[in-house]
Amino acid sequence: MAIGVTNRSNVFSTTNATSYATATSYTPTAGNLLLAWVENTKASTPDAPTMSGNGQTWNLLGSALLFTSVATPNKRLALYYAVVASPSAGTVTANFGANTQTGCDIIVDEWSGVDTTGGNQFVQNPTANTDAIQLSGSLTFSALSNPANVATAGYGVNDNTGSITCSQTLIAQGSYATPATGLATGWTTGTTLQFTTGSSGRWAMIGVELKAIVPTSMPPFRRLGYERLTRR
C-alpha cells in the first residue's frame, strides 16, 4: 500500500489569543497518521500548546525549534502527531492556557499507508534552523530506509510576502502579517526538501521519514510437495 497524504484543515491567524482552532471540520480515517505543524509567535519566547482534536491523543515529536533570533526568539515551530483510533469529526486546537500569543499557524496533514504498528512509524527526525536571513531553506535526510517510505517536513519562516513554494511536492502553505509569519509542508521520496519564500527571512524546519506498510509476502509454492500429493 503506497503512502498518501491529504491536507485536512489549517489556520493562519494574526489574532492575539490563547487558543487557535483550524478552520475546517473533518473526520480522519482509523489507522491513519495525523501530523499537525504548529508555528506560534509572541513578543517574548513563545509558549508550548496543548493539542486536541478529533477525539485523539496528540504527542509532540522530538523537540520544538525556537527561531527568528537565537538570542531573543519570538517564533516556535513544533510537530505534533496522533495515530487515529475511534475518530470523531472536528477541528484541531492549540491551547496555550493563560498565555496570550500574537498569532498562530496550524497545518494538519493526514497520512495513509503508514506503518503505525508498535509506534514505529517514524524512521528519522532531522531538523534545521538558521539565524541568517535567507530566501530559501532546505533540510537534508539520510538515505530513506525503504524506497516506499516518504520524507515530509514543515517549514516556518518570518516572511509573509507571497506564497511559499516547494522544490519537491507542496502539501499546504499560508501566512499572516503581524508579525510576518509563514508556514508550509511538503514531501518527497528523495533526501532533500527545499522551500522558498517571497522575501528573505530566518527559518526553521522539522522533518520526519514515514515508514510504509510493507505487504506480507506469500510463501513460495513448493513443487515437490505438490507432486507427492498428486501421485497418491
PyRosetta script that sets phi, psi and omega in degrees:
from pyrosetta import init, pose_from_sequence

init()
pose = pose_from_sequence("MAIGVTNRSNVFSTTNATSYATATSYTPTAGNLLLAWVENTKASTPDAPTMSGNGQTWNLLGSALLFTSVATPNKRLALYYAVVASPSAGTVTANFGANTQTGCDIIVDEWSGVDTTGGNQFVQNPTANTDAIQLSGSLTFSALSNPANVATAGYGVNDNTGSITCSQTLIAQGSYATPATGLATGWTTGTTLQFTTGSSGRWAMIGVELKAIVPTSMPPFRRLGYERLTRR")
pose.set_psi(1, 120.6)
pose.set_omega(1, -178.2)
pose.set_phi(2, -73.2)
pose.set_psi(2, 146.6)
pose.set_omega(2, 176.3)
pose.set_phi(3, -71.9)
pose.set_psi(3, 137.3)
pose.set_omega(3, 177.5)
pose.set_phi(4, -135.4)
pose.set_psi(4, 160.9)
pose.set_omega(4, -178.3)
pose.set_phi(5, -139.0)
pose.set_psi(5, 144.8)
pose.set_omega(5, 174.2)
pose.set_phi(6, -133.9)
pose.set_psi(6, 125.9)
pose.set_omega(6, 172.9)
pose.set_phi(7, -73.2)
pose.set_psi(7, 124.1)
pose.set_omega(7, -170.6)
pose.set_phi(8, -98.4)
pose.set_psi(8, -47.8)
pose.set_omega(8, -173.8)
pose.set_phi(9, -165.3)
pose.set_psi(9, 142.9)
pose.set_omega(9, -175.4)
pose.set_phi(10, -140.3)
pose.set_psi(10, 164.2)
pose.set_omega(10, 167.0)
pose.set_phi(11, -148.7)
pose.set_psi(11, 140.9)
pose.set_omega(11, 176.4)
pose.set_phi(12, -134.1)
pose.set_psi(12, 94.0)
pose.set_omega(12, -168.3)
pose.set_phi(13, -119.9)
pose.set_psi(13, 129.8)
pose.set_omega(13, 175.9)
pose.set_phi(14, -96.5)
pose.set_psi(14, 7.6)
pose.set_omega(14, -177.3)
pose.set_phi(15, -76.5)
pose.set_psi(15, 138.2)
pose.set_omega(15, 171.5)
pose.set_phi(16, -72.5)
pose.set_psi(16, 120.3)
pose.set_omega(16, -174.9)
pose.set_phi(17, -159.9)
pose.set_psi(17, 168.9)
pose.set_omega(17, 175.9)
pose.set_phi(18, -105.6)
pose.set_psi(18, -4.1)
pose.set_omega(18, -178.9)
pose.set_phi(19, -151.8)
pose.set_psi(19, 141.7)
pose.set_omega(19, -179.5)
pose.set_phi(20, -136.1)
pose.set_psi(20, 134.4)
pose.set_omega(20, 179.6)
pose.set_phi(21, -122.2)
pose.set_psi(21, 144.7)
pose.set_omega(21, 177.1)
pose.set_phi(22, -67.6)
pose.set_psi(22, 160.3)
pose.set_omega(22, -167.5)
pose.set_phi(23, -82.0)
pose.set_psi(23, -30.3)
pose.set_omega(23, -169.9)
pose.set_phi(24, -112.9)
pose.set_psi(24, 128.8)
pose.set_omega(24, 174.8)
pose.set_phi(25, -78.7)
pose.set_psi(25, 142.1)
pose.set_omega(25, -179.8)
pose.set_phi(26, -152.8)
pose.set_psi(26, 165.5)
pose.set_omega(26, 175.5)
pose.set_phi(27, -120.5)
pose.set_psi(27, 113.0)
pose.set_omega(27, 178.7)
pose.set_phi(28, -72.7)
pose.set_psi(28, 167.6)
pose.set_omega(28, -179.5)
pose.set_phi(29, -97.0)
pose.set_psi(29, 132.8)
pose.set_omega(29, 179.4)
pose.set_phi(30, -56.0)
pose.set_psi(30, 135.8)
pose.set_omega(30, 179.8)
pose.set_phi(31, 92.4)
pose.set_psi(31, -15.7)
pose.set_omega(31, 178.2)
pose.set_phi(32, -79.2)
pose.set_psi(32, 171.7)
pose.set_omega(32, -178.9)
pose.set_phi(33, -114.4)
pose.set_psi(33, 127.4)
pose.set_omega(33, 175.7)
pose.set_phi(34, -101.8)
pose.set_psi(34, 130.4)
pose.set_omega(34, 173.7)
pose.set_phi(35, -117.1)
pose.set_psi(35, 125.9)
pose.set_omega(35, 178.1)
pose.set_phi(36, -117.9)
pose.set_psi(36, 115.0)
pose.set_omega(36, 177.4)
pose.set_phi(37, -93.8)
pose.set_psi(37, 123.8)
pose.set_omega(37, -175.3)
pose.set_phi(38, -121.7)
pose.set_psi(38, 124.0)
pose.set_omega(38, 176.1)
pose.set_phi(39, -124.2)
pose.set_psi(39, 114.8)
pose.set_omega(39, -179.5)
pose.set_phi(40, -123.2)
pose.set_psi(40, 155.6)
pose.set_omega(40, -175.4)
pose.set_phi(41, -127.4)
pose.set_psi(41, 156.8)
pose.set_omega(41, -179.8)
pose.set_phi(42, -161.2)
pose.set_psi(42, 156.0)
pose.set_omega(42, 179.0)
pose.set_phi(43, -63.5)
pose.set_psi(43, -32.3)
pose.set_omega(43, 173.5)
pose.set_phi(44, -110.4)
pose.set_psi(44, -161.7)
pose.set_omega(44, -178.7)
pose.set_phi(45, -61.9)
pose.set_psi(45, 124.5)
pose.set_omega(45, -178.7)
pose.set_phi(46, -64.9)
pose.set_psi(46, 156.7)
pose.set_omega(46, -177.1)
pose.set_phi(47, -96.7)
pose.set_psi(47, 162.2)
pose.set_omega(47, 176.2)
pose.set_phi(48, -89.1)
pose.set_psi(48, 134.3)
pose.set_omega(48, -180.0)
pose.set_phi(49, -89.9)
pose.set_psi(49, 166.3)
pose.set_omega(49, 164.0)
pose.set_phi(50, -100.1)
pose.set_psi(50, 127.8)
pose.set_omega(50, -175.6)
pose.set_phi(51, -99.5)
pose.set_psi(51, 143.5)
pose.set_omega(51, 175.9)
pose.set_phi(52, -150.2)
pose.set_psi(52, 162.1)
pose.set_omega(52, 176.9)
pose.set_phi(53, 146.1)
pose.set_psi(53, 144.9)
pose.set_omega(53, 176.4)
pose.set_phi(54, 61.7)
pose.set_psi(54, 19.8)
pose.set_omega(54, 179.3)
pose.set_phi(55, 69.6)
pose.set_psi(55, 22.9)
pose.set_omega(55, -174.4)
pose.set_phi(56, -108.1)
pose.set_psi(56, 161.8)
pose.set_omega(56, 171.6)
pose.set_phi(57, -93.3)
pose.set_psi(57, 121.2)
pose.set_omega(57, -176.9)
pose.set_phi(58, -103.9)
pose.set_psi(58, 138.0)
pose.set_omega(58, -178.3)
pose.set_phi(59, -127.7)
pose.set_psi(59, 147.3)
pose.set_omega(59, 173.5)
pose.set_phi(60, -78.8)
pose.set_psi(60, 130.6)
pose.set_omega(60, 176.3)
pose.set_phi(61, -95.5)
pose.set_psi(61, 120.6)
pose.set_omega(61, 179.2)
pose.set_phi(62, 65.3)
pose.set_psi(62, -137.0)
pose.set_omega(62, -177.9)
pose.set_phi(63, -122.2)
pose.set_psi(63, 151.7)
pose.set_omega(63, 175.1)
pose.set_phi(64, -76.6)
pose.set_psi(64, 156.8)
pose.set_omega(64, 176.9)
pose.set_phi(65, -112.4)
pose.set_psi(65, 130.1)
pose.set_omega(65, 173.6)
pose.set_phi(66, -100.2)
pose.set_psi(66, 135.8)
pose.set_omega(66, -177.6)
pose.set_phi(67, -153.2)
pose.set_psi(67, -171.8)
pose.set_omega(67, -169.7)
pose.set_phi(68, 97.7)
pose.set_psi(68, -48.0)
pose.set_omega(68, 170.8)
pose.set_phi(69, -149.0)
pose.set_psi(69, 129.1)
pose.set_omega(69, -179.2)
pose.set_phi(70, -60.6)
pose.set_psi(70, -38.7)
pose.set_omega(70, -177.2)
pose.set_phi(71, -73.8)
pose.set_psi(71, -41.7)
pose.set_omega(71, -177.8)
pose.set_phi(72, -134.2)
pose.set_psi(72, 73.5)
pose.set_omega(72, -176.7)
pose.set_phi(73, -69.4)
pose.set_psi(73, 142.0)
pose.set_omega(73, 174.1)
pose.set_phi(74, -130.3)
pose.set_psi(74, 16.8)
pose.set_omega(74, 173.5)
pose.set_phi(75, -132.7)
pose.set_psi(75, 145.7)
pose.set_omega(75, 179.5)
pose.set_phi(76, -132.9)
pose.set_psi(76, 129.0)
pose.set_omega(76, 176.8)
pose.set_phi(77, -117.4)
pose.set_psi(77, 130.1)
pose.set_omega(77, -179.5)
pose.set_phi(78, -145.6)
pose.set_psi(78, 155.7)
pose.set_omega(78, 178.3)
pose.set_phi(79, -118.2)
pose.set_psi(79, 124.0)
pose.set_omega(79, 176.4)
pose.set_phi(80, -115.1)
pose.set_psi(80, 150.7)
pose.set_omega(80, -177.6)
pose.set_phi(81, -140.4)
pose.set_psi(81, 157.4)
pose.set_omega(81, 175.0)
pose.set_phi(82, -146.6)
pose.set_psi(82, 132.1)
pose.set_omega(82, 171.0)
pose.set_phi(83, -88.2)
pose.set_psi(83, 119.7)
pose.set_omega(83, -168.5)
pose.set_phi(84, -71.5)
pose.set_psi(84, 122.8)
pose.set_omega(84, 173.9)
pose.set_phi(85, -137.6)
pose.set_psi(85, 132.8)
pose.set_omega(85, -178.8)
pose.set_phi(86, 47.7)
pose.set_psi(86, 61.8)
pose.set_omega(86, -174.4)
pose.set_phi(87, -69.9)
pose.set_psi(87, 153.6)
pose.set_omega(87, 174.3)
pose.set_phi(88, -134.6)
pose.set_psi(88, 157.1)
pose.set_omega(88, 179.5)
pose.set_phi(89, -70.5)
pose.set_psi(89, 146.7)
pose.set_omega(89, 177.0)
pose.set_phi(90, 159.1)
pose.set_psi(90, -171.6)
pose.set_omega(90, 177.8)
pose.set_phi(91, -112.4)
pose.set_psi(91, 179.2)
pose.set_omega(91, 177.7)
pose.set_phi(92, -112.2)
pose.set_psi(92, 134.5)
pose.set_omega(92, -175.4)
pose.set_phi(93, -121.9)
pose.set_psi(93, 136.4)
pose.set_omega(93, 170.0)
pose.set_phi(94, -106.3)
pose.set_psi(94, 115.4)
pose.set_omega(94, -175.9)
pose.set_phi(95, -110.7)
pose.set_psi(95, 123.9)
pose.set_omega(95, -176.9)
pose.set_phi(96, -103.6)
pose.set_psi(96, 17.6)
pose.set_omega(96, 178.0)
pose.set_phi(97, 64.2)
pose.set_psi(97, -126.8)
pose.set_omega(97, -179.5)
pose.set_phi(98, -90.3)
pose.set_psi(98, 4.4)
pose.set_omega(98, -173.4)
pose.set_phi(99, -96.3)
pose.set_psi(99, 111.9)
pose.set_omega(99, 179.5)
pose.set_phi(100, -76.0)
pose.set_psi(100, 130.4)
pose.set_omega(100, 174.6)
pose.set_phi(101, -103.9)
pose.set_psi(101, 160.8)
pose.set_omega(101, 179.9)
pose.set_phi(102, -93.6)
pose.set_psi(102, 3.4)
pose.set_omega(102, 177.8)
pose.set_phi(103, 161.7)
pose.set_psi(103, 165.4)
pose.set_omega(103, -178.3)
pose.set_phi(104, -159.4)
pose.set_psi(104, 136.3)
pose.set_omega(104, 170.0)
pose.set_phi(105, -110.2)
pose.set_psi(105, 137.0)
pose.set_omega(105, 172.3)
pose.set_phi(106, -135.2)
pose.set_psi(106, 128.6)
pose.set_omega(106, 171.5)
pose.set_phi(107, -120.2)
pose.set_psi(107, 125.7)
pose.set_omega(107, 179.6)
pose.set_phi(108, -113.6)
pose.set_psi(108, 118.2)
pose.set_omega(108, 177.0)
pose.set_phi(109, -113.9)
pose.set_psi(109, 136.6)
pose.set_omega(109, 177.7)
pose.set_phi(110, -107.5)
pose.set_psi(110, 127.0)
pose.set_omega(110, -176.7)
pose.set_phi(111, -111.0)
pose.set_psi(111, 132.1)
pose.set_omega(111, 174.2)
pose.set_phi(112, -109.7)
pose.set_psi(112, 161.7)
pose.set_omega(112, 178.2)
pose.set_phi(113, 76.6)
pose.set_psi(113, 11.0)
pose.set_omega(113, 179.2)
pose.set_phi(114, -93.6)
pose.set_psi(114, 135.5)
pose.set_omega(114, 179.9)
pose.set_phi(115, -78.2)
pose.set_psi(115, 99.2)
pose.set_omega(115, -178.1)
pose.set_phi(116, -97.5)
pose.set_psi(116, 6.1)
pose.set_omega(116, -178.9)
pose.set_phi(117, -68.6)
pose.set_psi(117, 133.3)
pose.set_omega(117, 176.0)
pose.set_phi(118, 71.5)
pose.set_psi(118, 10.6)
pose.set_omega(118, -179.8)
pose.set_phi(119, 68.8)
pose.set_psi(119, 25.1)
pose.set_omega(119, -176.8)
pose.set_phi(120, -104.6)
pose.set_psi(120, 28.8)
pose.set_omega(120, -174.6)
pose.set_phi(121, -73.7)
pose.set_psi(121, -17.5)
pose.set_omega(121, -177.8)
pose.set_phi(122, -107.4)
pose.set_psi(122, 126.2)
pose.set_omega(122, -177.5)
pose.set_phi(123, -95.9)
pose.set_psi(123, -43.0)
pose.set_omega(123, 177.6)
pose.set_phi(124, -148.0)
pose.set_psi(124, 157.3)
pose.set_omega(124, -173.5)
pose.set_phi(125, -139.8)
pose.set_psi(125, 68.6)
pose.set_omega(125, -179.2)
pose.set_phi(126, -74.3)
pose.set_psi(126, 152.7)
pose.set_omega(126, 177.1)
pose.set_phi(127, -138.0)
pose.set_psi(127, 162.5)
pose.set_omega(127, 176.3)
pose.set_phi(128, -159.7)
pose.set_psi(128, 145.6)
pose.set_omega(128, 169.7)
pose.set_phi(129, -154.8)
pose.set_psi(129, 164.1)
pose.set_omega(129, -175.0)
pose.set_phi(130, -144.7)
pose.set_psi(130, 148.9)
pose.set_omega(130, 173.9)
pose.set_phi(131, -93.5)
pose.set_psi(131, -3.5)
pose.set_omega(131, 178.8)
pose.set_phi(132, -82.7)
pose.set_psi(132, 153.1)
pose.set_omega(132, 178.0)
pose.set_phi(133, -93.7)
pose.set_psi(133, 113.8)
pose.set_omega(133, -172.4)
pose.set_phi(134, -134.7)
pose.set_psi(134, 153.0)
pose.set_omega(134, 179.1)
pose.set_phi(135, -79.1)
pose.set_psi(135, -31.6)
pose.set_omega(135, -178.0)
pose.set_phi(136, -128.9)
pose.set_psi(136, 154.3)
pose.set_omega(136, 173.7)
pose.set_phi(137, -131.5)
pose.set_psi(137, 142.3)
pose.set_omega(137, -179.0)
pose.set_phi(138, -135.4)
pose.set_psi(138, 152.0)
pose.set_omega(138, 179.7)
pose.set_phi(139, -129.7)
pose.set_psi(139, 131.0)
pose.set_omega(139, -178.7)
pose.set_phi(140, -108.0)
pose.set_psi(140, 129.5)
pose.set_omega(140, 175.8)
pose.set_phi(141, -98.2)
pose.set_psi(141, 154.5)
pose.set_omega(141, 165.5)
pose.set_phi(142, -67.2)
pose.set_psi(142, 164.2)
pose.set_omega(142, 178.4)
pose.set_phi(143, -52.4)
pose.set_psi(143, 132.2)
pose.set_omega(143, -179.4)
pose.set_phi(144, -62.9)
pose.set_psi(144, 141.6)
pose.set_omega(144, -173.0)
pose.set_phi(145, -74.0)
pose.set_psi(145, -15.0)
pose.set_omega(145, 178.6)
pose.set_phi(146, -148.8)
pose.set_psi(146, 136.6)
pose.set_omega(146, 179.8)
pose.set_phi(147, -58.9)
pose.set_psi(147, -21.4)
pose.set_omega(147, 179.8)
pose.set_phi(148, -83.4)
pose.set_psi(148, -10.8)
pose.set_omega(148, -179.1)
pose.set_phi(149, -74.0)
pose.set_psi(149, 165.8)
pose.set_omega(149, -178.6)
pose.set_phi(150, -132.4)
pose.set_psi(150, 142.9)
pose.set_omega(150, 172.8)
pose.set_phi(151, -105.4)
pose.set_psi(151, 133.0)
pose.set_omega(151, 177.8)
pose.set_phi(152, -133.7)
pose.set_psi(152, 157.1)
pose.set_omega(152, -178.6)
pose.set_phi(153, -153.7)
pose.set_psi(153, 154.7)
pose.set_omega(153, 171.2)
pose.set_phi(154, -110.7)
pose.set_psi(154, 139.0)
pose.set_omega(154, -174.9)
pose.set_phi(155, -122.9)
pose.set_psi(155, 116.3)
pose.set_omega(155, 176.1)
pose.set_phi(156, -108.7)
pose.set_psi(156, 142.5)
pose.set_omega(156, -174.9)
pose.set_phi(157, -150.2)
pose.set_psi(157, 150.4)
pose.set_omega(157, 176.6)
pose.set_phi(158, -93.5)
pose.set_psi(158, 67.6)
pose.set_omega(158, 178.1)
pose.set_phi(159, -154.9)
pose.set_psi(159, 144.4)
pose.set_omega(159, 176.8)
pose.set_phi(160, -137.9)
pose.set_psi(160, 19.8)
pose.set_omega(160, -176.7)
pose.set_phi(161, -90.8)
pose.set_psi(161, 84.1)
pose.set_omega(161, 179.1)
pose.set_phi(162, 99.0)
pose.set_psi(162, 170.6)
pose.set_omega(162, -177.5)
pose.set_phi(163, -73.8)
pose.set_psi(163, 147.9)
pose.set_omega(163, 173.7)
pose.set_phi(164, -84.7)
pose.set_psi(164, 134.0)
pose.set_omega(164, 177.8)
pose.set_phi(165, -111.8)
pose.set_psi(165, 159.4)
pose.set_omega(165, 179.0)
pose.set_phi(166, -126.8)
pose.set_psi(166, 131.0)
pose.set_omega(166, -179.6)
pose.set_phi(167, -70.6)
pose.set_psi(167, -15.1)
pose.set_omega(167, 177.1)
pose.set_phi(168, -105.1)
pose.set_psi(168, -112.3)
pose.set_omega(168, 178.2)
pose.set_phi(169, -120.4)
pose.set_psi(169, 117.8)
pose.set_omega(169, 178.1)
pose.set_phi(170, -79.0)
pose.set_psi(170, 137.1)
pose.set_omega(170, 175.9)
pose.set_phi(171, -99.4)
pose.set_psi(171, -54.1)
pose.set_omega(171, -178.6)
pose.set_phi(172, -156.8)
pose.set_psi(172, 157.5)
pose.set_omega(172, 177.3)
pose.set_phi(173, -159.7)
pose.set_psi(173, 157.0)
pose.set_omega(173, 177.6)
pose.set_phi(174, -175.3)
pose.set_psi(174, 176.0)
pose.set_omega(174, -176.5)
pose.set_phi(175, -160.6)
pose.set_psi(175, 170.0)
pose.set_omega(175, 167.9)
pose.set_phi(176, -140.8)
pose.set_psi(176, 166.2)
pose.set_omega(176, -164.6)
pose.set_phi(177, -93.4)
pose.set_psi(177, -33.6)
pose.set_omega(177, -170.9)
pose.set_phi(178, -129.5)
pose.set_psi(178, 106.9)
pose.set_omega(178, -8.8)
pose.set_phi(179, -74.0)
pose.set_psi(179, 158.0)
pose.set_omega(179, -177.6)
pose.set_phi(180, -56.3)
pose.set_psi(180, 118.0)
pose.set_omega(180, -172.8)
pose.set_phi(181, -147.8)
pose.set_psi(181, 131.4)
pose.set_omega(181, 176.8)
pose.set_phi(182, -132.0)
pose.set_psi(182, 150.8)
pose.set_omega(182, 179.0)
pose.set_phi(183, -141.8)
pose.set_psi(183, 138.3)
pose.set_omega(183, 178.0)
pose.set_phi(184, -145.7)
pose.set_psi(184, 155.2)
pose.set_omega(184, 172.8)
pose.set_phi(185, -127.6)
pose.set_psi(185, 151.8)
pose.set_omega(185, 178.8)
pose.set_phi(186, -155.0)
pose.set_psi(186, 174.6)
pose.set_omega(186, -179.6)
pose.set_phi(187, -147.7)
pose.set_psi(187, 163.0)
pose.set_omega(187, 178.4)
pose.set_phi(188, -158.3)
pose.set_psi(188, 159.0)
pose.set_omega(188, 169.6)
pose.set_phi(189, -100.2)
pose.set_psi(189, 5.3)
pose.set_omega(189, 175.8)
pose.set_phi(190, -95.4)
pose.set_psi(190, -153.6)
pose.set_omega(190, -175.6)
pose.set_phi(191, -119.8)
pose.set_psi(191, 7.6)
pose.set_omega(191, -180.0)
pose.set_phi(192, -136.4)
pose.set_psi(192, 136.0)
pose.set_omega(192, 170.8)
pose.set_phi(193, -122.4)
pose.set_psi(193, 128.3)
pose.set_omega(193, -178.8)
pose.set_phi(194, -129.4)
pose.set_psi(194, 132.5)
pose.set_omega(194, 178.3)
pose.set_phi(195, -119.8)
pose.set_psi(195, 149.2)
pose.set_omega(195, -179.8)
pose.set_phi(196, -132.7)
pose.set_psi(196, 138.5)
pose.set_omega(196, -179.1)
pose.set_phi(197, -109.3)
pose.set_psi(197, 174.8)
pose.set_omega(197, -179.2)
pose.set_phi(198, -72.9)
pose.set_psi(198, -26.6)
pose.set_omega(198, 179.6)
pose.set_phi(199, -145.5)
pose.set_psi(199, 156.2)
pose.set_omega(199, -176.3)
pose.set_phi(200, -65.5)
pose.set_psi(200, 145.1)
pose.set_omega(200, 178.1)
pose.set_phi(201, -164.8)
pose.set_psi(201, 171.3)
pose.set_omega(201, 173.3)
pose.set_phi(202, -80.1)
pose.set_psi(202, 150.0)
pose.set_omega(202, -172.5)
pose.set_phi(203, -146.6)
pose.set_psi(203, 167.0)
pose.set_omega(203, 174.4)
pose.set_phi(204, -144.9)
pose.set_psi(204, 149.7)
pose.set_omega(204, 179.0)
pose.set_phi(205, -139.3)
pose.set_psi(205, 139.6)
pose.set_omega(205, 173.2)
pose.set_phi(206, -125.1)
pose.set_psi(206, 125.4)
pose.set_omega(206, -177.3)
pose.set_phi(207, -121.1)
pose.set_psi(207, 163.9)
pose.set_omega(207, 177.4)
pose.set_phi(208, -154.5)
pose.set_psi(208, 138.8)
pose.set_omega(208, 171.6)
pose.set_phi(209, -92.6)
pose.set_psi(209, 126.2)
pose.set_omega(209, -179.4)
pose.set_phi(210, -97.0)
pose.set_psi(210, 132.9)
pose.set_omega(210, -177.6)
pose.set_phi(211, -84.5)
pose.set_psi(211, 124.9)
pose.set_omega(211, -179.3)
pose.set_phi(212, -79.3)
pose.set_psi(212, 150.6)
pose.set_omega(212, 171.6)
pose.set_phi(213, -69.4)
pose.set_psi(213, 125.3)
pose.set_omega(213, 179.9)
pose.set_phi(214, -99.9)
pose.set_psi(214, 121.6)
pose.set_omega(214, -179.1)
pose.set_phi(215, -59.9)
pose.set_psi(215, 142.8)
pose.set_omega(215, 176.5)
pose.set_phi(216, -76.7)
pose.set_psi(216, 123.6)
pose.set_omega(216, -177.2)
pose.set_phi(217, -79.9)
pose.set_psi(217, 147.1)
pose.set_omega(217, 176.6)
pose.set_phi(218, -78.2)
pose.set_psi(218, 145.6)
pose.set_omega(218, 177.6)
pose.set_phi(219, -64.9)
pose.set_psi(219, 147.8)
pose.set_omega(219, -178.5)
pose.set_phi(220, -63.3)
pose.set_psi(220, 147.2)
pose.set_omega(220, 179.3)
pose.set_phi(221, -70.2)
pose.set_psi(221, 127.5)
pose.set_omega(221, -176.8)
pose.set_phi(222, -96.2)
pose.set_psi(222, 100.6)
pose.set_omega(222, -176.1)
pose.set_phi(223, -63.0)
pose.set_psi(223, -38.0)
pose.set_omega(223, -176.1)
pose.set_phi(224, -63.7)
pose.set_psi(224, -43.7)
pose.set_omega(224, 179.3)
pose.set_phi(225, -64.3)
pose.set_psi(225, -36.4)
pose.set_omega(225, 179.0)
pose.set_phi(226, -64.6)
pose.set_psi(226, -42.9)
pose.set_omega(226, -179.3)
pose.set_phi(227, -64.2)
pose.set_psi(227, -41.1)
pose.set_omega(227, 179.3)
pose.set_phi(228, -63.9)
pose.set_psi(228, -39.4)
pose.set_omega(228, -179.1)
pose.set_phi(229, -66.4)
pose.set_psi(229, -38.9)
pose.set_omega(229, -176.9)
pose.set_phi(230, -77.9)
pose.set_psi(230, -15.8)
pose.set_omega(230, -179.9)
pose.set_phi(231, -81.7)
pose.set_psi(231, -13.8)
pose.set_omega(231, -177.2)
pose.set_phi(232, -74.4)
pose.dump_pdb("model.pdb")
